[in-house]
Amino acid sequence: MYTTKYLLSTTKETPKNTESISHQLMLRSGMIRMLSAGIYTWLPSGNRVIKKIINIISNILDQYGYMEICIPIIQPKKLWNQSGRAKLYGEELINIKDRRKKKYILSPTNEEAINYIFSQEIHSYKQLPIVLYQIQKKFRDEIRPRFGVIRSIEFLMKDAYSFHIDKNSLKKTYEKMKKIYIKIFKKFKLNFKIVKTNSKIMGGSISHEFHAISNAGEDTIIFSKNSKYAVNANQFNIQKNKIKIYIIKTKKNQTQYTSAILLMRKNDPLNIKNLKNINILEYPLKFIKSKKIILSHKLTNNKKIFILADSKIKNMPYFILKKNPLYSNFIPILWNKKIIFNKIIDIKNVNKVFYYDTKEEILKKKNSIEIGHIFQIGRKYSKNINFSIQDKNNNKKLLNMGCYGIGINRIISSIIEQNNDENGIIWPKCIAPFQIFIIPINMHKNDEIQKIATLIYEKLINKKIDVLFDDRKENIGKMFADMNLIGIPYGIIISHKTIISKEIEFYSRRKNLKKRILISKVVAFIKNKIK
């Protein structure tokens, strides 16, 4: 593509009323233009990125035998009334009527429609499990569109739906889809975390969100650097996870432990009789009132402290130890399979003792953008329309469903948020609008430079490499600024020196470095770089 034939809509100034870096750079690089609040036109550079992301996601899903479909974006509202979600979504639904006054909605999601359609297509358990997906636009009447395409009224999504004869089959596909999502987001070089969360108005009991770390994110996640654990701080109830701490004296000169700490849920009563079988404790029990010992690092780093925990807190994903300004007045402390308590006891039954290897972890708190969400929905929607088939034992079963969404708009914004500098966007090479640019300096005054540049361009095009040839009558500074702003990963600079040395100058956007390559080796070198 030649720049003189391309809509290169770059701007130097930072647009007004833009809060996030991704919104600013998408406007400045000519990716999007606003038609109305929360509604954007994707210009050529933005549309090229979208197509590449869609192609990557589709190819990965196709490899697993998942089939692409296309569900109408306009849907009868009666389906939503039947499921009860018309009320749950409320004013977020965009309602329309046709000339016959029939009510429709513009689809924000497709659980009702997919169940209705495939209740007429799936007739045997032998067709299951089956996974179907689509990539197209959805709509929500956002009360306050923000951050460009991160929170918009019209947005592009990949959504997939799976149908199963039982819960075990659903769980297997769910875990497989989780791995596929990890593969997709790693392909885009995203820094992301997986968060176990509630299913909100979607239904079901198990769901996971995928969050890209970003200052522009409206979610806040708390996560461990050393493990896979993460929670959405916007969704858990902090008060419920508070604990109380008892410090108890141990037997003098009869144990290595100078004291013991007992952790319990805040509102649970302590029955002293339940501690009678803990041999290291001094009897009668003596409680220490000093708070000096209650420091997070003391719990596990000090081997002279014996740590007891009520079995009820074993299933809590974290607990809150004490106030700290860094975590907005709480410190979440995590435990999981790696964590270390000396003992976990059942306060109600002291003979039921758990031995639990543990270690304490202080979690990090960051803003994030939700880029994906997967659900084990179960039979909520099949039950509404009696979507059932006979299993292999001729028993009639309602189908179980899984739902799996990826926000394409949000992926693009998240990548930009995580990959930029003072000069513009730095795209991963797999989704950049162009893989390489060519800048021939003073081409219009030197036929030899134009000849070399055109020859290299044609060879790269023949190798199916996306190239942007800057044939404008602009100075080198303007050309370079535009190529960097757009975020093209690599560049070729051809100048008067090229004629003499038979070498071009190769430029790497991410590393911001240049090196000289023989003209005869350029195509092979570039082809290897963009693999």
Backbone torsions as a table, in degrees:
resi	resn	phi	psi	omega
1	MET	NA	132.8	176.2
2	TYR	-93.2	138.8	-178.2
3	THR	-62.2	-30.0	179.1
4	THR	-69.7	-15.5	177.5
5	LYS	-110.1	6.2	-175.9
6	TYR	-113.9	146.2	177.9
7	LEU	-82.1	89.8	-177.8
8	LEU	-95.9	84.6	-170.4
9	SER	-96.3	61.8	-178.6
10	THR	-91.3	149.7	176.1
11	THR	-133.5	145.2	-178.3
12	LYS	-83.3	-34.6	-174.8
13	GLU	-79.1	148.1	174.3
14	THR	-76.0	123.5	-178.1
15	PRO	-61.8	148.8	178.2
16	LYS	-75.0	159.1	176.0
17	ASN	57.3	38.0	176.3
18	THR	-120.5	126.4	-174.5
19	GLU	-95.3	-30.3	-173.2
20	SER	-109.9	154.1	178.0
21	ILE	-62.1	-41.2	-178.0
22	SER	-63.9	-40.1	178.2
23	HIS	-63.0	-45.0	179.5
24	GLN	-60.7	-48.5	-175.7
25	LEU	-71.9	-30.9	176.6
26	MET	-67.1	-34.9	175.8
27	LEU	-74.8	-45.1	-177.1
28	ARG	-65.9	-35.4	-178.4
29	SER	-84.5	-3.0	177.7
30	GLY	79.2	30.3	177.6
31	MET	-83.1	-40.9	-174.9
32	ILE	-136.3	158.9	169.9
33	ARG	-140.4	138.4	-176.8
34	MET	-80.1	129.2	174.5
35	LEU	-92.6	-39.2	175.9
36	SER	-158.1	168.1	-178.3
37	ALA	-55.4	120.4	179.3
38	GLY	80.4	5.4	-179.4
39	ILE	-128.7	120.6	-173.1
40	TYR	-126.5	145.1	168.5
41	THR	-91.9	133.1	175.8
42	TRP	-92.0	114.8	178.4
43	LEU	-78.7	174.5	-172.7
44	PRO	-50.5	-45.1	-178.1
45	SER	-63.9	-42.7	178.6
46	GLY	-66.8	-40.5	-178.5
47	ASN	-67.0	-33.1	177.5
48	ARG	-65.4	-39.6	177.7
49	VAL	-64.5	-46.4	178.9
50	ILE	-55.7	-48.6	-177.4
51	LYS	-59.8	-39.1	-179.1
52	LYS	-69.8	-39.0	177.4
53	ILE	-64.3	-45.8	178.8
54	ILE	-60.0	-42.9	-179.1
55	ASN	-62.3	-42.2	179.8
56	ILE	-65.0	-47.5	-179.3
57	ILE	-62.4	-45.7	-179.7
58	SER	-60.9	-44.7	-179.3
59	ASN	-61.2	-40.9	179.9
60	ILE	-66.6	-45.5	179.7
61	LEU	-64.9	-38.6	179.1
62	ASP	-63.3	-33.1	179.8
63	GLN	-62.1	-26.5	-179.3
64	TYR	-93.4	5.9	177.7
65	GLY	81.6	16.8	177.5
66	TYR	-83.6	141.6	-170.9
67	MET	-107.2	136.0	-178.7
68	GLU	-87.2	137.2	176.9
69	ILE	-131.6	-178.8	176.6
70	CYS	-141.6	110.7	-178.2
71	ILE	-93.7	140.1	179.1
72	PRO	-59.4	139.9	177.1
73	ILE	-78.9	-19.3	175.8
74	ILE	-100.8	125.4	-171.9
75	GLN	-132.8	146.0	177.5
76	PRO	-61.0	131.3	-177.9
77	LYS	-67.2	-23.1	-178.5
78	LYS	-60.7	-30.2	176.6
79	LEU	-63.6	-38.0	-179.2
80	TRP	-76.3	-33.5	174.9
81	ASN	-65.6	-38.8	-178.8
82	GLN	-64.9	-38.5	-179.8
83	SER	-81.4	-15.4	-179.0
84	GLY	87.4	0.3	-175.9
85	ARG	-85.3	-11.4	175.2
86	ALA	-60.4	-40.8	178.2
87	LYS	-72.8	-39.6	-178.0
88	LEU	-64.1	-41.8	178.3
89	TYR	-74.3	-34.1	176.7
90	GLY	58.8	-126.8	-173.9
91	GLU	-74.9	-7.0	175.2
92	GLU	-71.3	-22.8	177.7
93	LEU	-73.5	135.0	173.8
94	ILE	-94.3	111.4	-174.9
95	ASN	-96.3	139.7	176.0
96	ILE	-139.1	160.6	176.1
97	LYS	-130.0	147.2	174.5
98	ASP	-91.4	-175.1	-175.7
99	ARG	-66.8	-18.0	177.3
100	ARG	-94.1	10.2	178.9
101	LYS	68.4	17.5	176.2
102	LYS	-75.5	136.4	-173.7
103	LYS	-90.6	135.3	177.2
104	TYR	-133.5	166.6	169.7
105	ILE	-129.6	153.6	169.6
106	LEU	-86.3	124.2	-166.5
107	SER	-63.6	124.2	168.1
108	PRO	-91.7	-17.4	178.9
109	THR	-169.7	171.5	-164.5
110	ASN	-131.1	23.6	-177.4
111	GLU	-62.0	-44.0	179.6
112	GLU	-62.8	-46.6	-176.6
113	ALA	-65.7	-43.4	-176.6
114	ILE	-66.1	-37.1	177.2
115	ASN	-66.9	-42.5	180.0
116	TYR	-62.7	-46.1	-177.1
117	ILE	-65.9	-47.3	-171.8
118	PHE	-86.7	-6.9	168.8
119	SER	-66.8	-19.0	177.7
120	GLN	-96.2	-7.4	-175.7
121	GLU	-111.6	-27.5	-178.1
122	ILE	-101.1	117.9	-174.3
123	HIS	-122.8	-9.1	-176.0
124	SER	-142.0	146.1	176.8
125	TYR	-62.7	-19.9	-180.0
126	LYS	-69.2	-16.9	176.6
127	GLN	-81.8	-7.3	-173.1
128	LEU	-108.5	155.5	-4.8
129	PRO	-74.7	156.9	178.4
130	ILE	-137.1	140.2	179.0
131	VAL	-125.0	127.5	-179.7
132	LEU	-125.3	142.8	-179.3
133	TYR	-140.4	160.9	173.8
134	GLN	-144.3	158.6	174.1
135	ILE	-130.6	105.8	177.4
136	GLN	-161.7	-175.2	-171.6
137	LYS	-79.0	150.2	173.6
138	LYS	-133.5	169.7	-173.2
139	PHE	-140.6	136.7	171.1
140	ARG	-142.3	136.2	-179.5
141	ASP	-81.1	78.2	-179.0
142	GLU	-62.7	131.4	179.8
143	ILE	-69.7	-28.9	179.9
144	ARG	-145.7	85.1	177.0
145	PRO	-59.4	136.8	-176.8
146	ARG	-145.5	162.7	171.5
147	PHE	56.7	38.5	178.8
148	GLY	68.2	-121.6	-175.9
149	VAL	-90.2	4.3	177.5
150	ILE	-68.9	-45.4	175.9
151	ARG	-128.1	95.4	-174.3
152	SER	-128.5	167.5	-179.9
153	ILE	-78.4	-44.0	175.1
154	GLU	-106.4	131.3	-178.2
155	PHE	-148.0	156.9	-177.9
156	LEU	-102.6	132.4	-178.7
157	MET	-138.1	151.2	163.8
158	LYS	-98.6	121.6	172.9
159	ASP	-127.7	136.8	-179.3
160	ALA	-124.5	153.0	-178.8
161	TYR	-136.8	134.7	178.1
162	SER	-120.7	146.4	179.1
163	PHE	-122.5	140.9	-171.7
164	HIS	-144.0	151.3	178.4
165	ILE	-80.1	-22.8	179.4
166	ASP	-150.6	173.4	-176.3
167	LYS	-68.6	-34.7	-179.7
168	ASN	-61.9	-41.5	177.5
169	SER	-64.1	-42.1	177.5
170	LEU	-59.4	-44.5	-178.6
171	LYS	-62.0	-39.5	-179.9
172	LYS	-63.5	-46.4	179.0
173	THR	-66.5	-38.6	178.9
174	TYR	-58.6	-47.1	179.8
175	GLU	-66.7	-36.6	177.1
176	LYS	-64.7	-42.7	-180.0
177	MET	-65.6	-34.9	177.1
178	LYS	-60.5	-42.3	178.3
179	LYS	-66.7	-36.8	177.8
180	ILE	-63.6	-42.4	178.6
181	TYR	-61.1	-43.0	177.6
182	ILE	-59.3	-43.2	178.8
183	LYS	-62.0	-43.2	-179.5
184	ILE	-64.2	-49.6	-175.6
185	PHE	-69.5	-30.8	174.6
186	LYS	-69.3	-35.1	177.0
187	LYS	-59.2	-35.2	179.6
188	PHE	-87.1	6.3	177.7
189	LYS	60.3	34.2	-178.1
190	LEU	-86.3	141.8	169.8
191	ASN	-89.1	107.1	-172.7
192	PHE	-138.0	162.2	177.6
193	LYS	-130.5	149.1	177.3
194	ILE	-100.6	128.4	-174.8
195	VAL	-120.9	121.7	172.6
196	LYS	-75.6	132.8	-171.2
197	THR	-147.8	-179.1	176.5
198	ASN	-87.1	164.6	-173.8
199	SER	-90.7	-1.1	176.8
200	LYS	52.6	-134.9	-176.2
201	ILE	-87.2	3.0	178.7
202	MET	-75.2	-33.1	-177.2
203	GLY	100.7	168.2	-179.6
204	GLY	91.6	170.5	-175.4
205	SER	-110.6	-19.0	-176.0
206	ILE	-125.4	131.2	175.2
207	SER	-156.2	155.9	176.9
208	HIS	-133.5	138.4	174.2
209	GLU	-103.6	151.6	174.3
210	PHE	-115.1	121.1	-173.5
211	HIS	-117.9	128.0	172.7
212	ALA	-89.6	129.7	-179.8
213	ILE	-68.1	127.0	-178.5
214	SER	-165.1	137.6	175.8
215	ASN	-64.9	-21.9	-179.4
216	ALA	-81.9	-6.4	-176.5
217	GLY	-71.5	144.4	177.8
218	GLU	-92.6	-10.3	173.5
219	ASP	-90.6	158.9	173.3
220	THR	-126.2	124.0	178.8
221	ILE	-116.5	148.4	176.0
222	ILE	-114.4	125.1	-173.0
223	PHE	-144.0	161.5	178.2
224	SER	-96.4	135.6	177.5
225	LYS	-71.5	-31.5	-172.4
226	ASN	-99.3	-2.0	178.5
227	SER	-141.0	-179.5	-178.1
228	LYS	-87.2	1.1	-173.8
229	TYR	-71.2	137.3	174.2
230	ALA	-158.3	147.6	175.4
231	VAL	-134.1	153.0	175.5
232	ASN	-87.3	113.1	-176.2
233	ALA	-66.0	-18.3	179.8
234	ASN	-79.0	-10.6	-171.7
235	GLN	-115.7	-19.0	-179.6
236	PHE	-94.2	156.7	179.6
237	ASN	-93.3	107.7	-175.9
238	ILE	-60.9	-41.3	-175.2
239	GLN	-59.1	-38.9	-177.3
240	LYS	-64.9	-24.9	-174.9
241	ASN	-99.5	15.5	176.5
242	LYS	-79.4	147.0	178.7
243	ILE	-124.7	163.4	171.3
244	LYS	-114.0	154.8	-172.3
245	ILE	-126.0	130.0	172.7
246	TYR	-111.9	134.4	174.9
247	ILE	-108.0	123.2	-171.3
248	ILE	-122.9	139.0	177.9
249	LYS	-71.0	145.4	176.8
250	THR	-103.3	170.4	-178.9
251	LYS	-65.0	128.1	-177.1
252	LYS	-72.0	130.7	176.6
253	ASN	63.4	9.8	179.9
254	GLN	-117.3	1.7	-179.7
255	THR	-152.4	156.3	178.2
256	GLN	-74.6	-13.8	-175.1
257	TYR	-90.5	129.5	179.5
258	THR	-81.1	-23.9	179.1
259	SER	-162.5	167.3	177.6
260	ALA	-127.1	146.1	176.6
261	ILE	-116.3	129.7	176.9
262	LEU	-110.4	126.4	179.5
263	LEU	-107.7	129.5	179.1
264	MET	-139.6	158.7	172.6
265	ARG	-62.3	144.5	-170.6
266	LYS	-55.9	-40.3	-173.4
267	ASN	-95.3	3.7	179.6
268	ASP	-86.7	137.6	178.5
269	PRO	-78.9	152.2	176.7
270	LEU	-103.1	124.0	173.4
271	ASN	-102.9	112.4	-174.3
272	ILE	-59.0	-30.1	-179.8
273	LYS	-59.2	-26.2	-177.4
274	ASN	-72.1	-10.4	-179.2
275	LEU	-101.3	5.0	-171.0
276	LYS	-66.0	-24.6	-178.3
277	ASN	-92.8	6.8	176.5
278	ILE	-87.3	100.5	-167.1
279	ASN	-66.3	-25.3	-175.1
280	ILE	-78.5	-13.5	-177.0
281	LEU	-79.0	146.0	177.6
282	GLU	-81.3	136.6	-179.9
283	TYR	-120.7	139.3	-2.7
284	PRO	-63.5	153.8	-175.9
285	LEU	-60.4	135.1	177.1
286	LYS	-120.6	120.3	-177.5
287	PHE	-95.5	135.5	-179.9
288	ILE	-93.3	129.6	-177.5
289	LYS	-88.1	-17.7	-176.0
290	SER	-61.0	138.2	179.0
291	LYS	-95.7	-6.3	-173.5
292	LYS	-60.2	-29.8	-176.6
293	ILE	-76.2	-17.0	-174.1
294	ILE	-85.4	75.4	174.3
295	LEU	-124.1	140.5	-171.0
296	SER	-57.6	-41.0	-176.4
297	HIS	-72.6	-20.0	-179.9
298	LYS	-68.0	-29.3	-171.9
299	LEU	-58.0	-38.1	-177.2
300	THR	-122.9	-22.9	-177.5
301	ASN	-76.7	-23.9	178.8
302	ASN	-94.7	107.7	-175.6
303	LYS	-71.2	-9.7	-178.9
304	LYS	-86.5	-0.5	178.7
305	ILE	-106.6	126.8	177.8
306	PHE	-92.2	127.2	-173.4
307	ILE	-110.3	121.9	177.4
308	LEU	-112.0	145.8	176.4
309	ALA	-141.0	138.5	174.6
310	ASP	-65.3	139.5	-177.2
311	SER	-60.5	-22.7	-179.3
312	LYS	-64.2	-28.5	-178.8
313	ILE	-87.6	-1.7	177.9
314	LYS	-60.4	-35.6	-177.1
315	ASN	-89.7	-2.0	175.7
316	MET	-75.9	133.4	-176.5
317	PRO	-69.5	-22.9	179.5
318	TYR	-161.4	167.7	168.9
319	PHE	-134.9	165.9	-177.0
320	ILE	-108.4	121.0	-173.1
321	LEU	-93.7	-54.5	-178.2
322	LYS	-157.3	166.9	-176.5
323	LYS	-72.0	145.5	176.7
324	ASN	-157.5	127.7	-175.9
325	PRO	-58.4	-29.6	-178.0
326	LEU	-60.9	-33.2	-177.0
327	TYR	-109.7	34.2	178.0
328	SER	50.1	53.2	174.4
329	ASN	76.4	18.0	169.7
330	PHE	-150.0	152.2	171.3
331	ILE	-113.4	114.7	173.3
332	PRO	-82.8	131.1	177.2
333	ILE	-117.0	128.9	-170.9
334	LEU	-99.9	144.3	162.3
335	TRP	-134.5	152.5	178.0
336	ASN	-156.5	-152.0	-175.5
337	LYS	-61.7	-25.6	-177.1
338	LYS	-88.9	-6.2	-168.3
339	ILE	-81.9	158.7	-166.9
340	ILE	-126.3	110.3	165.3
341	PHE	-116.7	151.8	173.6
342	ASN	-65.9	-43.9	177.1
343	LYS	-151.2	144.8	165.9
344	ILE	-113.3	124.6	-175.1
345	ILE	-117.7	156.9	174.4
346	ASP	-96.0	112.1	-176.5
347	ILE	-59.3	-31.8	-179.8
348	LYS	-77.5	-27.5	-178.0
349	ASN	-140.8	93.7	-172.1
350	VAL	-65.6	-20.4	179.3
351	ASN	-73.8	-17.8	178.8
352	LYS	-89.7	91.9	-173.0
353	VAL	-108.9	132.5	178.0
354	PHE	-105.9	135.5	172.3
355	TYR	-102.8	124.4	-168.6
356	TYR	-137.1	109.4	177.5
357	ASP	-69.6	130.0	-171.2
358	THR	-142.4	163.1	164.2
359	LYS	-155.5	146.2	-174.2
360	GLU	-84.1	147.9	176.6
361	GLU	-139.7	127.9	171.4
362	ILE	-86.6	132.8	-174.6
363	LEU	-93.0	159.6	175.8
364	LYS	-95.7	154.0	179.9
365	LYS	-124.1	123.3	-177.4
366	LYS	-141.1	153.8	170.5
367	ASN	-76.2	153.0	-176.7
368	SER	-152.6	161.0	175.5
369	ILE	-112.6	125.3	177.3
370	GLU	-74.0	117.9	-177.1
371	ILE	-109.7	-12.9	179.3
372	GLY	-158.6	154.7	179.6
373	HIS	-151.8	130.5	178.6
374	ILE	-123.9	147.3	-173.1
375	PHE	-135.9	139.0	162.1
376	GLN	-95.5	92.6	-173.2
377	ILE	-79.2	-33.9	-179.3
378	GLY	80.8	-134.5	-169.8
379	ARG	-106.4	13.7	-175.7
380	LYS	-54.6	-48.6	-174.2
381	TYR	-85.7	-33.5	177.5
382	SER	-65.8	-31.6	179.3
383	LYS	-66.5	-36.4	-178.5
384	ASN	-60.7	-33.7	-176.3
385	ILE	-117.6	12.8	-179.2
386	ASN	54.5	48.0	178.5
387	PHE	-81.8	95.1	-176.0
388	SER	-139.3	155.3	175.8
389	ILE	-140.8	169.5	177.9
390	GLN	-86.0	136.5	176.0
391	ASP	-83.0	-171.7	-175.4
392	LYS	-68.0	-16.7	177.1
393	ASN	-98.6	13.7	179.5
394	ASN	65.0	22.7	173.5
395	ASN	-91.8	134.7	-178.6
396	LYS	-76.4	127.0	-176.5
397	LYS	-129.0	134.2	169.2
398	LEU	-71.3	140.1	-177.2
399	LEU	-75.9	144.9	172.6
400	ASN	-94.0	142.9	-176.5
401	MET	-128.2	143.6	169.7
402	GLY	-114.1	151.3	-178.4
403	CYS	-133.2	136.7	-170.9
404	TYR	-142.9	113.9	-175.8
405	GLY	-119.0	145.3	172.3
406	ILE	-132.3	129.3	177.9
407	GLY	-87.9	107.5	-178.3
408	ILE	-64.3	-46.5	178.3
409	ASN	-55.4	-44.7	-175.4
410	ARG	-70.5	-31.6	174.1
411	ILE	-60.6	-46.9	-179.0
412	ILE	-60.2	-48.3	179.5
413	SER	-62.2	-42.1	-178.3
414	SER	-64.2	-41.5	178.4
415	ILE	-61.3	-43.7	179.2
416	ILE	-65.7	-42.4	179.3
417	GLU	-58.3	-35.6	-176.9
418	GLN	-93.1	-10.5	-174.9
419	ASN	-135.8	82.1	178.0
420	ASN	-155.7	163.0	171.4
421	ASP	-143.9	-168.5	-177.1
422	GLU	-65.2	-14.9	-178.7
423	ASN	-95.9	-13.1	179.5
424	GLY	141.4	-153.4	-178.3
425	ILE	-79.7	148.1	172.0
426	ILE	-124.4	91.5	-175.7
427	TRP	-74.7	144.4	162.3
428	PRO	-60.5	143.9	-171.4
429	LYS	-64.7	-22.6	-176.4
430	CYS	-72.8	-19.7	-176.6
431	ILE	-127.3	5.7	179.2
432	ALA	-61.3	145.6	179.9
433	PRO	-57.1	-35.2	171.7
434	PHE	-136.1	148.3	-178.1
435	GLN	-84.1	-28.1	-177.8
436	ILE	-154.2	148.1	174.7
437	PHE	-115.1	157.4	175.0
438	ILE	-122.3	124.6	173.9
439	ILE	-116.7	107.8	175.6
440	PRO	-95.4	107.9	-174.2
441	ILE	-71.8	126.6	179.4
442	ASN	58.3	34.8	-179.9
443	MET	-57.1	-36.7	-175.5
444	HIS	-73.2	-9.1	177.8
445	LYS	-110.9	-2.3	-175.9
446	ASN	-142.2	109.2	-177.7
447	ASP	-64.4	-32.3	-178.0
448	GLU	-68.0	-42.0	177.0
449	ILE	-61.8	-43.8	179.8
450	GLN	-63.2	-39.6	-178.9
451	LYS	-64.7	-45.5	-179.9
452	ILE	-64.6	-45.7	-178.7
453	ALA	-61.3	-43.7	-178.8
454	THR	-66.5	-40.0	179.0
455	LEU	-61.8	-47.0	179.1
456	ILE	-63.5	-42.5	179.7
457	TYR	-58.4	-48.0	-178.0
458	GLU	-65.1	-37.5	178.7
459	LYS	-66.8	-39.7	178.7
460	LEU	-67.3	-41.0	178.1
461	ILE	-62.0	-40.3	179.1
462	ASN	-64.8	-24.2	176.9
463	LYS	-90.1	11.2	178.9
464	LYS	60.3	39.5	175.9
465	ILE	-102.1	132.1	-179.8
466	ASP	-74.2	115.3	-176.6
467	VAL	-124.7	137.7	171.5
468	LEU	-111.7	113.3	-177.6
469	PHE	-95.2	113.7	-178.5
470	ASP	-85.8	93.7	-178.0
471	ASP	-101.8	19.3	179.0
472	ARG	-74.9	157.6	174.1
473	LYS	-90.1	66.1	-179.7
474	GLU	-120.4	162.5	176.6
475	ASN	-76.8	161.8	-174.9
476	ILE	-61.1	-34.6	179.7
477	GLY	-62.3	-45.2	178.7
478	LYS	-65.2	-42.5	179.4
479	MET	-60.7	-49.1	-178.8
480	PHE	-63.2	-41.4	-179.6
481	ALA	-60.4	-42.7	-180.0
482	ASP	-67.2	-42.2	-179.3
483	MET	-65.0	-39.6	177.6
484	ASN	-68.1	-40.4	179.7
485	LEU	-61.6	-43.7	178.6
486	ILE	-65.7	-31.2	176.1
487	GLY	94.3	23.9	-179.7
488	ILE	-66.8	127.5	-170.7
489	PRO	-63.1	-37.5	-174.1
490	TYR	-132.8	158.3	179.1
491	GLY	-145.2	156.8	174.8
492	ILE	-123.4	126.7	177.9
493	ILE	-112.8	124.8	-179.6
494	ILE	-116.4	125.3	-176.8
495	SER	-135.9	-172.2	178.7
496	HIS	-61.8	-30.8	178.6
497	LYS	-62.8	-30.1	-178.6
498	THR	-62.2	-38.9	-179.0
499	ILE	-62.5	-38.3	-176.5
500	ILE	-80.0	-48.3	-172.3
501	SER	-90.0	-12.8	-174.6
502	LYS	61.1	29.9	179.4
503	GLU	-126.7	142.7	172.1
504	ILE	-101.2	166.0	175.8
505	GLU	-102.3	120.6	179.2
506	PHE	-95.9	135.8	-176.2
507	TYR	-122.3	133.0	176.5
508	SER	-110.7	119.0	-175.4
509	ARG	-64.8	-46.9	-176.0
510	ARG	-66.3	-42.2	-178.4
511	LYS	-87.9	-11.6	-179.7
512	ASN	52.2	47.8	179.9
513	LEU	-130.8	160.3	179.4
514	LYS	-127.1	146.0	174.1
515	LYS	-147.3	155.1	-176.0
516	ARG	-96.8	136.4	-177.6
517	ILE	-129.9	137.6	175.6
518	LEU	-61.6	139.7	-179.7
519	ILE	-54.9	-39.4	-176.7
520	SER	-66.4	-18.3	-176.8
521	LYS	-109.6	1.3	-172.8
522	VAL	-61.6	-50.3	-174.0
523	VAL	-61.7	-46.3	179.4
524	ALA	-63.8	-39.3	-179.5
525	PHE	-64.3	-46.7	-179.2
526	ILE	-65.4	-43.2	-179.3
527	LYS	-59.3	-39.7	178.5
528	ASN	-69.2	-35.8	-177.9
529	LYS	-66.5	-38.6	-172.3
530	ILE	-91.6	5.3	178.8
531	LYS	-57.9	NA	NA
